[in-house]
Amino acid sequence: MLGFIFWVLNSLIDAYIWVIVIWCLLSWFPNARGTRLGEIIDRLVEPYMSWFNFIPPLGGISFSPVVAIFVLYLAQSGLSALAGMFG
């Protein structure tokens, strides 16, 4: 049962990473975030991305999503270590 919980959490983190990637891709298209799908994705991603607003953009490119995804990968590694300890 505990292994299933770790698997679900790992899958949710994977899905959230993909949502962040889609959120970044939406910024390439004009008014894409103004669509219904863009608004839903924005509501999912903005609260988490606001934690990384302290990172200044370099050359007009924001690396906040890269750092945010890296943090999620670290969380996945921690979950894998916990699953190994309890599994």
C-alpha positions in Angstrom: 0.0 0.0 0.0 2.8 2.4 0.9 4.5 1.7 -2.4 1.3 2.6 -4.2 1.2 6.0 -2.4 4.8 6.7 -3.4 4.0 5.7 -7.0 1.0 8.1 -7.0 3.0 11.0 -5.6 5.8 10.4 -8.1 3.2 10.3 -11.0 1.6 13.5 -9.7 5.0 15.3 -9.7 5.7 14.0 -13.2 2.4 15.4 -14.4 3.0 18.7 -12.7 6.4 19.0 -14.4 4.6 18.6 -17.7 2.1 21.2 -16.8 5.0 23.6 -16.0 6.5 22.8 -19.4 3.2 23.5 -21.2 2.9 26.7 -19.2 6.3 27.8 -20.5 5.4 26.9 -24.1 2.2 28.9 -23.8 4.3 32.0 -23.3 5.7 31.6 -26.9 2.2 32.2 -28.4 0.4 35.5 -28.2 -2.7 35.5 -26.0 -2.4 31.7 -25.4 -2.6 32.3 -21.6 -5.8 34.2 -22.2 -7.6 31.1 -23.4 -9.6 28.9 -21.1 -6.9 26.2 -21.1 -4.2 28.8 -20.5 -6.2 30.2 -17.5 -6.5 26.7 -16.0 -2.8 26.0 -16.4 -2.0 29.5 -15.1 -4.0 28.8 -11.9 -2.2 25.5 -11.4 1.3 26.8 -12.0 1.4 30.5 -10.8 1.2 29.7 -7.0 4.3 27.4 -7.3 6.2 29.6 -9.6 5.7 32.6 -7.4 8.2 31.0 -5.0 10.9 31.4 -7.6 10.3 35.0 -8.6 13.5 36.0 -6.8 15.6 34.7 -9.7 16.3 37.6 -12.1 16.0 36.9 -15.9 19.2 36.7 -17.8 19.1 38.3 -21.2 15.3 38.5 -21.1 15.0 34.8 -20.4 13.6 33.6 -17.1 15.3 30.5 -15.6 12.7 30.3 -12.8 10.9 27.3 -14.5 14.2 25.4 -14.8 14.9 25.9 -11.1 11.3 25.0 -10.2 11.5 21.8 -12.2 14.8 21.0 -10.6 13.3 21.3 -7.2 10.5 18.9 -8.2 13.1 16.4 -9.4 14.8 16.7 -6.0 11.5 16.0 -4.4 11.1 12.9 -6.6 14.5 11.7 -5.6 13.6 12.2 -1.9 10.4 10.2 -2.5 12.4 7.4 -4.2 14.8 7.3 -1.3 11.8 7.1 1.1 10.2 4.4 -1.0 13.4 2.4 -0.9 13.6 2.7 2.9 10.0 1.7 3.5 9.6 -0.6 0.5 
